[in-house]
Amino acid sequence: MTPLPITFERLRKTYGDYTALDDVSLRIEPGEFLTLLGPSGSGKTTLLMALAGFIRPEAGTIMIGERDVTRLPPNKRDIGIVFQNYALFPHMSVRANVEYPLKLRGVREAEARKRAMAALERVKLGAFAERDIAALSGGQRQRVALARAIVYEPRVMLMDEPLSALDKNLREHMQFEIRRLHDDLGITTIYVTHDQREALTMSDRIAVMEAGRIRQIDTPQEIYHRPRTAFVAEFMGEANILPAEAAGAASQGQLVIRAEHLHLGEVDGETDAVVLSGHVAALAFRGENWLVQLALASGQEVMLSIPSSRAEGCENLRAGDAITAHAARQHVHHLLEAGTDA
């Protein structure tokens, strides 16, 4: 099965005065795992539903391969979809749920059963084929939804926050399972989430969305370490945004320093580093790390994340104590102007 590219060209969707998609253009490469990431109301689900055919944009074009699907109904788009609530039929068995899309397409019963069982084996649920949906755990239901989405061998897979209902440990396990399934099938996958760690773990590229626009699209490493705007920097984790002059930089504009890149104490003379001094405003122990809030003389507060493995002395700090922190200049990144698009 050959994966297909997907192209959005100047897509626009409004609801009254609210603009859900604002001139969005994007190309997803064949076989790529791309995540649409952003807060609620950023447009990520609207973009996914437009691709699925459940929402029709007022302007723009959607291409799957060489085919314009902008006005095609959902069942003509050759797309597998996994929804947040799984959308399984509780009155059917596991196997019957997976067979259902094949029967809609007129596949004969024997062939439908064969393909359904193959899909269930792929998600490690072959032994559960005759179980009732109500008898399954959340993780097992999620696997049934995956099997149903892949059973008719679509060349594009859409996933709308499929792990949000699972507990933390199971969610992290399923992230690897979904990525493995994507790699095994060789299909193009578009995944929607508001969870930054999920996006970083699973994606080839991440498109960070805000207010109906893509603010940055890049690899997980680039998005995290070299954000282009203050919004992307702060959305992707503990980011300290500082005026360049506050960090002793000769340039203008803003700098971003990740909380985990700041170290307590003076810097040795051989290290090229940004040095920040002030007093402890607050601190908290979180098990794997200590969070230390450093108040600068300017009044700005900077967050440090100190791993417990090198946090000697943190337990002795108190609010008001004078401290110095530093970050190697290689971990200090200049931002473009806030709001600049990708």
Salt bridges, closest charged atoms under 4 A:
ASP22 OD1 - ARG12 NH1 3.20
ASP23 OD1 - ARG10 NE 2.85
GLU29 OE2 - ARG27 NE 3.04
GLU32 OE2 - ARG205 NE 2.44
GLU58 OE2 - LYS13 NZ 3.37
ASP78 OD2 - ARG155 NE 3.92
GLU99 OE2 - ARG95 NH1 2.79
GLU99 OE1 - LYS103 NZ 3.56
GLU130 OE2 - ARG95 NE 2.77
GLU161 OE1 - HIS194 ND1 2.72
GLU172 OE2 - LYS168 NZ 2.88
GLU177 OE1 - LYS124 NZ 3.85
GLU177 OE1 - ARG143 NH1 3.72
GLU177 OE1 - ARG180 NH2 2.95
ASP183 OD1 - ARG179 NH2 3.05
ASP183 OD1 - HIS182 NE2 3.96
ASP184 OD2 - ARG180 NH1 3.16
ASP204 OD1 - ARG179 NH1 3.17
GLU210 OE1 - ARG215 NE 3.04
GLU222 OE2 - ARG226 NH2 2.80
ASP272 OD1 - ARG329 NE 3.06
ASP341 OD2 - ARG213 NH2 2.76
ASP341 OD1 - ARG215 NH1 2.46
